[in-house]
Amino acid sequence: MFGIRDQLTWAGEGQPIHISCYQVPRPTLLAEPPYISDNRPSNVSVLENSGMTLPCPAVGTPTPHVNWYKDGYPLTGADVGVRVRPDGALRLDQAQSSDAGLYTCHAQNVAGNTSKDFDVQVLCEFSFQQE
């Protein structure tokens, strides 16, 4: 698309000066509500003391902000062994039985919000010794 051109000619001290200005239209940005582009199962099992990552590939315009919840309570940076990665995924470093529960990835931008639930089961290993 072409811009509008304004021109000014000024003759000072015998020298003409030409100034040209162009108005370039700004692109229109449309907001797009977020969606989570992941079709993995929502039931997840992990062995106790093992690490695991729950993905949350949220897409939208503008880029959605991701928050995580466990059993309805927000996860903060103070949770030991739990990290939210820059890509929005949640990392559990060493899963414990207390880490079992319902995890929710919530993505939000100005156009809307969406979420995905993960039901996490922590499997315990035990040894059986016969006497």
N, C-alpha and C positions, 0 to 999 in steps of 0.2 A: 504494500500500500504506500502511496506517495504522500509526503508531508506537504504542508502549506509553506510556501517560501515568501519571506518578507525581505525587501531589499531597501537599503538606505544609502544614498550617495551624498557625500559631504565634500565640498570643495573648500579646503582651508589652505592658505598659503600657496595657492596655485596647484595643489596636488589633490586629485579626486581620491576619495577613500570609499570603497564599497564594503558594506557589511551585510552579510546574508545570514538569516536565521531560518532554521527549519523546525517546524513543529512535527515531531514524530509521534504518532499515536501510541499510547501505551497498550501493551497486550492486556486483554481481559482475562483475569484468573478466575476460574470457576472453582468453587469449593466442592470437594467430593467427600462424602462421608467415608469414614474408615471401614475397612473390612479386613479380616484376618485370613490370609491366603495359606491356610494350612488345613489339610484334610486327614491328619493323623488321628488315630483313635483317642478318645477322651479318657479311657481307662488305662492307667499306666502303673506298672509294677517295677520296683527296684529292690535289689538286695540291700540289706542293712549294711552300713559302712561303705556303700558304693556311691559314686557321684552320678548325677543325672541332670539333664537339661530339658526344660519345657519350652518349646518354641512359641513365639508370638509374633509372626511376621505381619505386622499391621501396615496397611497401605492406605493412603488417602491424600487429599490436597486440602489444606496444608498437611504436612507430615503429622500423623497422630502421636499424641503423648500416651505412653503405656504405663499403667499401674497394675500391680499384682496384689491379690488378696488370698488369704488362706482362711477357709471356713468363715468368710465374710469380713475378716479383719485385715486392714491394710498391712502389707509387708513393708518394713522400713529398712534403711541402710544399717540399722542397729541389730538386725537379726543375725545371729552367729551362724556362719556356714551357708548363708543364703545371699546370693548376689543377683542383681538385675544387670545383664550385659548390655552394651551399647546398642545391640540389634533388637533389644526388647525381650530377649529370652531370659528365663529364670534358671539359675544354676544352684543346685543343692550339692555342696561339696562332699558330704558324707551323710547319707540319709540315715536317720534314726527312726525308731518306731513312733516317736512323737511328731515326725514330719508327715505321717499319713494324714490324709484329709482331702478336702475339695479346694483346689487352687483355681483362681480365676484371673485370666488376663483380660484387662479392660483397656480398650483403645478409644481415645477421644480427640476430636478436633472441633473447630467451629461449626462444621456441617453435621455433626452427629457423633454417635458412639456405638460400639459393639463390644462383645465379650465372648470368650471361649473358656469353658470349664475343663479341668483335668481332675479326675478322681485318682489320687495317688495312693497306692498300697505299698507298704514297706514290708518285704518278706524277710523273716528272721531265719538265720541258719542255726541249727542246733545239732549237737552231737549226742549220740546215744551210746552209752557204755554199758555193756552187759556184765554183771558181776558173777 
